[in-house]
Every structure is written in C-alpha cells, then in structure tokens.
C-alpha cells in the first residue's frame, strides 16, 4: 500500500509539473534561419502554436519595435493566409545604402483565409528583415494571436534579465555580433557559399589532374613491364638457339 501510494503521488506530481510547464513551451516565439547578425539582413520565423483544443488560430499581428525601426521587411507568400504590411512615418529618418528612409514597417498582419492553425498544430510565419541595428543585442516584437472563437492572446510582455519569464512573453530576437570581415547575415552566407564552390571546383580540378597523372603512370608502368618481359623472353629464346647450334 505504501509503495502504491508513493508511486501515485509521484505520478500526480509529474502531471502537475507538466501542466505548469506546458504554457512555457506554447507561446509565440521568433528565431532566425541561420544567424541574425548586427548590421545585416536575416530571415526570421515567427513560430505560432495553437494552444486551444476547441478553436483554431485565425490571425497573427506582429508589431515592430519603434526604437529600432527596420527599413526593409518583406513577408514570404503563404497559401491560405492574407498578409498586410503596415508602414508608418519615422520621427527620425534612417540612412540605408546612402538613401534616407522616412518610413518603416511597424506591423505585419496574417489573416487566415481558411481554417487557420487547427488544434494540435503550429505554423511558421517567415519575414526577410534588415538592416538589423548595431546598438542593441535583441529586438522585442509584441504579437497578438486571435482564435476562431474571438479570443485574443496578447504576447506583449518583454522578458527582463534576472527576472522570471512573464505569463505572456513577447517574441524576442537575439542578435549575434557582426563578423570581423564586415559581412553580415545572408550576405555572409552567400559569400561563404561562393568561396566553398570555388574551393570545390579547384579541388575537383586538382583531383582530376592527379587522377590523370596516376593513370598515365600506371599505363607507362604496364608498358614497361610488357616490354621488359618481351626482352627477357627474346633473350632466353636466343640463348637456346645458340645452344642448339
């Protein structure tokens, strides 16, 4: 009886822990595809899970930080979703590639044209963004998640270092340091790919050259062996003829 009670108590405690920890894994988050380097460009994904068993997610609104505006924001087309990009004038113009930018994207809204994200599923909402700021380590995006039953969950509480995670944390994008060679984000990946391609081509050419040299050496070696064998055979035959004579 005591053993069974201990097992039952342990199981109950485990279920309680899972129940309390589940919401922490179910909020809206943002992650880069690859890296999000300061001063560069990146593709970021907003991961949206459905937390309800009796409703689907039909709308996502992502608000961009106004203290670090992004001049370039481009969403990727998504079947089944209508995308609206909202721009606003900036209090302080930005400079981008030698041009002054007077407005920036302040919100992107995805609205489901069908069922949306059903119970038990999640979906990623990708954006290409840049240039990323160089004077901060992270960007916080406040998001609103709307369900088919009209419920709205506001993921707008910015997590603070040294404090417990809030109940409704805002998605936070962590920025990595810019590379020493001055390349950033996607551009650095493209340069790296190009260098890898050139190196692969050079290695292939060297391999082909080496293979050709090895083949030639082998052919010459075989020819030499055949010629040598023929010479030995001729010498033996000549010796026999002299003996017979």
VMD Tcl script that draws the C-alpha trace (Angstrom):
set ca {
  {0.00 0.00 0.00}
  {2.77 2.41 0.91}
  {4.61 1.68 -2.33}
  {1.49 2.20 -4.42}
  {0.77 5.47 -2.66}
  {4.31 6.70 -3.31}
  {4.01 5.80 -6.99}
  {0.62 7.52 -7.23}
  {1.96 10.63 -5.51}
  {4.96 10.72 -7.83}
  {2.75 10.39 -10.89}
  {0.48 13.18 -9.67}
  {3.47 15.43 -9.04}
  {4.81 14.70 -12.52}
  {1.47 15.56 -14.12}
  {1.36 18.80 -12.13}
  {4.86 19.77 -13.28}
  {3.95 19.08 -16.90}
  {0.75 21.05 -16.59}
  {2.58 24.03 -15.13}
  {5.44 23.91 -17.65}
  {3.34 23.34 -20.78}
  {2.38 27.01 -21.33}
  {6.07 27.99 -21.31}
  {6.59 25.99 -24.49}
  {3.42 27.16 -26.22}
  {3.91 30.90 -26.64}
  {4.71 32.74 -29.86}
  {8.47 32.85 -30.49}
  {10.86 34.19 -33.14}
  {14.04 32.57 -34.42}
  {16.37 33.38 -37.33}
  {17.02 30.99 -40.19}
  {20.75 30.77 -39.70}
  {22.06 33.89 -37.97}
  {20.76 37.38 -37.28}
  {23.93 39.47 -37.20}
  {24.03 43.10 -36.17}
  {24.03 45.46 -39.15}
  {22.99 42.72 -41.57}
  {19.93 41.06 -43.05}
  {18.18 37.90 -41.94}
  {15.17 35.69 -42.49}
  {13.25 35.25 -39.26}
  {10.38 32.89 -38.44}
  {7.56 33.57 -36.01}
  {6.51 30.19 -34.64}
  {2.85 30.14 -33.63}
  {1.42 27.08 -31.84}
  {-2.29 26.56 -31.26}
  {-2.95 26.35 -27.52}
  {-6.68 25.65 -27.72}
  {-8.48 22.35 -28.24}
  {-11.76 23.91 -29.31}
  {-10.59 26.75 -31.59}
  {-8.07 27.49 -34.33}
  {-5.69 30.42 -34.73}
  {-7.04 32.67 -37.45}
  {-4.92 35.82 -37.12}
  {-1.44 36.93 -36.10}
  {-0.35 40.54 -35.64}
  {3.32 41.30 -35.11}
  {4.28 44.82 -34.04}
  {7.81 46.02 -34.78}
  {9.95 47.96 -32.29}
  {9.82 51.69 -32.87}
  {13.07 52.40 -31.03}
  {14.97 50.28 -33.58}
  {12.96 50.52 -36.81}
  {13.74 48.22 -39.73}
  {13.77 49.82 -43.17}
  {13.27 46.57 -45.08}
  {10.60 43.99 -44.15}
  {9.35 41.51 -46.74}
  {6.95 38.65 -45.93}
  {7.02 35.34 -47.75}
  {3.75 34.39 -49.51}
  {1.83 31.77 -47.53}
  {-1.02 29.72 -49.02}
  {-4.20 30.16 -47.01}
  {-3.14 33.45 -45.43}
  {-3.71 37.08 -46.37}
  {-0.74 39.30 -45.48}
  {-0.93 43.02 -44.76}
  {2.15 45.19 -44.18}
  {1.63 48.46 -42.30}
  {4.13 51.32 -42.60}
  {4.42 54.49 -40.55}
  {6.48 57.67 -40.77}
  {9.62 57.79 -38.68}
  {10.34 60.55 -36.19}
  {14.00 60.27 -37.20}
  {14.84 59.23 -40.78}
  {17.15 56.27 -41.34}
  {20.03 56.05 -43.78}
  {20.23 52.91 -45.89}
  {22.66 52.42 -48.78}
  {23.18 56.18 -48.95}
  {19.45 56.96 -49.06}
  {17.23 58.48 -46.38}
  {14.30 56.33 -45.27}
  {11.40 58.33 -43.86}
  {9.05 55.44 -43.11}
  {9.36 51.86 -41.88}
  {7.19 48.82 -41.30}
  {5.51 48.96 -37.91}
  {3.22 45.92 -38.18}
  {2.65 42.78 -40.23}
  {-0.71 41.01 -40.04}
  {-1.53 37.49 -41.23}
  {-5.24 36.63 -41.55}
  {-6.39 33.10 -42.32}
  {-8.48 32.66 -45.43}
  {-9.43 29.15 -44.36}
  {-9.34 27.24 -41.08}
  {-6.01 28.69 -39.96}
  {-3.89 26.77 -37.43}
  {-6.01 23.97 -36.04}
  {-5.70 22.34 -32.62}
  {-2.55 20.27 -32.21}
  {-0.60 22.14 -34.91}
  {1.77 25.07 -35.28}
  {2.88 27.21 -38.21}
  {5.86 29.41 -39.05}
  {5.46 32.92 -40.45}
  {8.68 33.99 -42.24}
  {9.95 37.52 -42.85}
  {13.06 38.91 -44.51}
  {14.28 41.86 -42.42}
  {17.15 44.36 -42.34}
  {19.22 46.18 -41.73}
  {19.40 44.92 -38.18}
  {20.54 47.51 -35.61}
  {24.11 47.52 -34.34}
  {23.46 49.21 -30.99}
  {21.37 46.51 -29.30}
  {21.61 42.80 -28.53}
  {17.97 41.94 -29.11}
  {14.70 43.04 -30.66}
  {11.31 42.50 -29.00}
  {8.21 42.07 -31.16}
  {4.83 42.36 -29.48}
  {2.36 39.88 -31.01}
  {-1.39 39.34 -30.85}
  {-2.83 35.86 -31.53}
  {-6.53 35.68 -32.40}
  {-8.60 32.49 -32.26}
  {-11.71 31.48 -34.18}
  {-13.79 31.95 -31.01}
  {-12.74 35.65 -30.97}
  {-10.31 35.15 -28.07}
  {-7.17 37.32 -28.32}
  {-3.94 36.38 -26.56}
  {-1.54 39.31 -26.20}
  {2.12 38.25 -26.25}
  {3.39 41.70 -25.28}
  {5.33 41.34 -22.01}
  {9.04 41.91 -22.70}
  {11.17 39.49 -20.64}
  {13.67 41.13 -18.29}
  {17.10 39.69 -17.49}
  {17.36 38.31 -13.99}
  {13.59 38.02 -13.60}
  {11.14 35.18 -14.14}
  {9.57 34.80 -17.54}
  {6.23 36.62 -17.73}
  {2.97 34.79 -18.40}
  {2.64 36.27 -21.88}
  {6.20 36.92 -23.11}
  {6.78 38.85 -26.30}
  {8.84 37.17 -29.03}
  {12.48 38.28 -28.68}
  {15.08 38.03 -31.45}
  {18.65 37.65 -30.20}
  {21.24 39.39 -32.40}
  {24.72 37.99 -32.91}
  {27.88 40.04 -33.33}
  {28.87 41.14 -36.83}
  {31.67 39.09 -38.37}
  {35.18 40.58 -38.38}
  {35.38 40.61 -42.19}
  {32.46 43.02 -42.35}
  {29.97 40.57 -43.85}
  {26.57 40.18 -42.24}
  {23.82 37.62 -42.20}
  {22.58 36.33 -45.54}
  {25.28 38.20 -47.46}
  {27.96 36.41 -45.48}
  {26.30 33.07 -46.20}
  {26.26 33.84 -49.94}
  {29.95 34.79 -49.91}
  {30.75 31.64 -47.95}
  {28.82 29.54 -50.45}
  {30.68 31.16 -53.34}
  {34.05 30.52 -51.68}
  {33.08 26.93 -50.98}
  {32.03 26.46 -54.61}
  {35.34 27.88 -55.86}
  {37.28 25.66 -53.47}
  {35.29 22.61 -54.50}
  {35.92 23.39 -58.19}
  {39.66 23.79 -57.54}
  {39.78 20.57 -55.52}
  {37.92 18.74 -58.28}
  {40.31 20.04 -60.94}
  {43.30 19.04 -58.81}
  {41.78 15.63 -58.21}
  {41.13 15.16 -61.92}
  {44.69 16.23 -62.71}
  {46.07 13.88 -60.08}
  {43.90 11.06 -61.37}
  {45.10 11.71 -64.92}
  {48.75 11.67 -63.79}
  {48.23 8.44 -61.87}
  {46.55 6.79 -64.85}
  {49.37 7.81 -67.20}
  {51.97 6.50 -64.77}
  {50.16 3.19 -64.47}
  {49.89 2.79 -68.26}
  {53.59 3.57 -68.73}
  {54.45 1.12 -65.94}
  {52.44 -1.65 -67.55}
  {54.02 -0.95 -70.95}
  {57.44 -1.09 -69.34}
  {56.67 -4.43 -67.73}
  {55.43 -5.87 -71.02}
  {58.49 -4.62 -72.91}
  {60.78 -5.98 -70.22}
  {59.08 -9.37 -70.27}
  {59.35 -9.49 -74.06}
  {63.05 -8.68 -73.82}
  {63.65 -11.47 -71.31}
  {61.72 -13.95 -73.45}
  {63.71 -12.94 -76.53}
  {66.99 -13.35 -74.63}
  {66.06 -16.84 -73.42}
  {64.96 -17.89 -76.89}
  {68.17 -16.56 -78.44}
  {70.25 -18.45 -75.86}
  {68.50 -21.73 -76.67}
  {69.11 -21.28 -80.38}
  {72.83 -20.78 -79.77}
  {72.95 -23.90 -77.61}
  {71.22 -25.96 -80.30}
  {73.65 -24.66 -82.88}
}
mol new
graphics top color blue
foreach p $ca { graphics top sphere $p radius 0.5 }
foreach p [lrange $ca 0 end-1] q [lrange $ca 1 end] { graphics top cylinder $p $q radius 0.2 }
display resetview
